[in-house]
């Protein structure tokens, strides 16, 4: 499955994921005194959460910039398909032209994503292991199989 689709589907929820990570970090820091694990292990867990948060913030920023560079129609197409936003007014999503436009706008997004440094290798190295991204990928995969 294409990693760019996973990133698009996850984009609307990144802010919530970052908030959850912040709460986990705060909780680990507050209650680290009560854990039985060594201090270094707790520090490593907190450091991993901070790294996840940093990469999610980077993703939100880059994808946001890419989407802002699109035309209103292109954004509407992506938001309809990947963010589940229903546009107000006339929107022909049943025509053959719609599917061609969807392919074209996704290819443009994919190219810009790669230009921004978000290659498949970068995704596999930094994002594939993040639980939030992993859960989105599993949901997409289940939807495609079903």
C-alpha positions as a printed NumPy array, in Angstrom:
array([[  0.   ,   0.   ,   0.   ],
       [  1.2  ,   3.483,  -0.782],
       [  2.565,   5.315,   2.233],
       [  1.294,   8.641,   0.853],
       [ -2.293,   7.437,   1.278],
       [ -1.586,   6.493,   4.878],
       [ -0.166,   9.963,   5.508],
       [ -3.187,  11.616,   3.883],
       [ -5.679,   9.561,   5.897],
       [ -3.786,  10.309,   9.11 ],
       [ -3.365,  14.062,   8.5  ],
       [ -6.696,  15.238,  10.028],
       [ -5.955,  13.344,  13.255],
       [ -2.318,  14.316,  13.803],
       [ -3.196,  17.13 ,  16.214],
       [ -5.154,  14.713,  18.411],
       [ -2.306,  12.177,  18.288],
       [  0.164,  14.859,  19.392],
       [ -2.09 ,  15.793,  22.339],
       [ -2.262,  12.145,  23.403],
       [  1.518,  11.857,  23.24 ],
       [  1.843,  15.035,  25.352],
       [ -0.427,  13.497,  27.99 ],
       [  1.585,  10.254,  27.952],
       [  4.835,  12.188,  28.4  ],
       [  3.399,  14.213,  31.27 ],
       [  2.034,  11.089,  32.948],
       [  5.339,   9.225,  32.618],
       [  7.213,  12.193,  34.077],
       [  4.786,  12.667,  36.989],
       [  4.647,   9.044,  37.987],
       [  8.176,   7.917,  37.129],
       [  8.99 ,   7.813,  40.83 ],
       [  6.468,   5.016,  41.342],
       [  7.621,   2.711,  38.542],
       [  9.802,  -0.257,  39.291],
       [ 11.744,  -0.015,  36.052],
       [ 15.224,   1.523,  35.974],
       [ 15.502,   5.262,  35.44 ],
       [ 17.279,   4.805,  32.094],
       [ 14.404,   2.705,  30.778],
       [ 11.846,   5.375,  31.701],
       [ 14.038,   8.035,  30.119],
       [ 14.24 ,   5.968,  26.897],
       [ 10.447,   5.606,  26.816],
       [  9.964,   9.344,  27.265],
       [ 12.621,  10.079,  24.629],
       [ 10.82 ,   7.774,  22.154],
       [  7.528,   9.581,  22.788],
       [  9.208,  12.956,  22.239],
       [ 10.711,  11.68 ,  18.983],
       [  7.289,  10.419,  17.801],
       [  5.773,  13.798,  18.603],
       [  8.539,  15.625,  16.725],
       [  8.035,  13.514,  13.601],
       [  4.258,  13.948,  13.738],
       [  4.702,  17.724,  14.03 ],
       [  7.034,  17.642,  11.034],
       [  4.501,  15.605,   9.065],
       [  1.649,  17.967,   9.925],
       [  3.712,  20.959,   8.89 ],
       [  4.93 ,  19.51 ,   5.565],
       [  1.595,  18.047,   4.486],
       [ -0.138,  21.274,   5.497],
       [  2.23 ,  23.311,   3.31 ],
       [  1.714,  20.95 ,   0.401],
       [ -2.073,  21.13 ,   0.713],
       [ -1.995,  24.936,   0.924],
       [ -0.173,  25.04 ,  -2.399],
       [ -3.047,  23.186,  -4.136],
       [ -5.975,  24.87 ,  -5.82 ],
       [ -9.329,  24.911,  -4.051],
       [-10.644,  22.185,  -6.362],
       [ -7.609,  19.963,  -5.719],
       [ -7.955,  20.402,  -1.953],
       [-11.66 ,  19.637,  -2.178],
       [-10.917,  16.417,  -4.046],
       [ -8.362,  15.29 ,  -1.459],
       [-10.504,  16.33 ,   1.49 ],
       [-13.502,  14.489,   0.066],
       [-11.626,  11.239,  -0.426],
       [ -9.107,  11.213,   2.438],
       [-10.535,  13.484,   5.149],
       [-14.184,  12.489,   4.674],
       [-15.17 ,  16.162,   4.234],
       [-18.325,  16.577,   2.217],
       [-18.286,  19.787,   0.161],
       [-21.223,  22.142,   0.234],
       [-22.948,  22.684,  -3.083],
       [-22.594,  20.853,  -6.37 ],
       [-19.875,  18.248,  -6.411],
       [-19.884,  15.536,  -9.056],
       [-18.148,  12.546,  -7.503],
       [-19.749,   9.942,  -9.749],
       [-18.432,  10.997, -13.119],
       [-15.478,   9.453, -14.842],
       [-13.827,  12.845, -14.815],
       [-13.865,  12.793, -10.995],
       [-11.769,   9.633, -10.876],
       [ -9.26 ,  11.024, -13.363],
       [ -8.957,  14.197, -11.299],
       [ -8.489,  12.162,  -8.118],
       [ -5.636,  10.21 ,  -9.682],
       [ -4.03 ,  13.377, -11.017],
       [ -4.238,  15.279,  -7.715],
       [ -2.924,  12.276,  -5.761],
       [  0.024,  11.936,  -8.141],
       [  0.748,  15.643,  -7.652],
       [  0.589,  15.218,  -3.871],
       [  2.859,  12.167,  -4.052],
       [  5.429,  14.035,  -6.159],
       [  5.413,  17.029,  -3.813],
       [  5.718,  14.729,  -0.816],
       [  8.838,  13.183,  -2.32 ],
       [ 10.243,  16.626,  -3.151],
       [  9.752,  17.578,   0.503],
       [ 11.879,  14.601,   1.53 ],
       [  9.051,  12.288,   2.545],
       [ 10.145,   9.293,   0.535],
       [  9.084,   5.727,   1.187],
       [ 12.451,   5.088,   2.823],
       [ 11.948,   8.08 ,   5.159],
       [  8.418,   6.862,   5.96 ],
       [  9.636,   3.337,   6.747],
       [ 12.454,   4.662,   8.903],
       [ 10.5  ,   7.197,  10.971],
       [  6.736,   6.787,  10.634],
       [  5.927,   3.136,  10.087],
       [  6.76 ,   2.298,  13.714],
       [  4.64 ,   5.086,  15.267],
       [  1.566,   3.379,  16.802],
       [ -0.838,   6.076,  15.551],
       [  0.371,   5.728,  11.945],
       [  0.492,   1.942,  12.247],
       [ -3.17 ,   1.82 ,  13.353],
       [ -4.24 ,   3.99 ,  10.399],
       [ -2.332,   1.685,   8.022],
       [ -4.067,  -1.381,   9.48 ],
       [ -7.513,   0.239,   9.128],
       [ -6.822,   1.182,   5.51 ],
       [ -5.556,  -2.299,   4.749],
       [ -8.685,  -3.88 ,   6.275],
       [-10.895,  -1.548,   4.253],
       [ -9.097,  -2.475,   1.022],
       [ -9.299,  -6.203,   1.738],
       [-12.974,  -6.172,   2.721]])
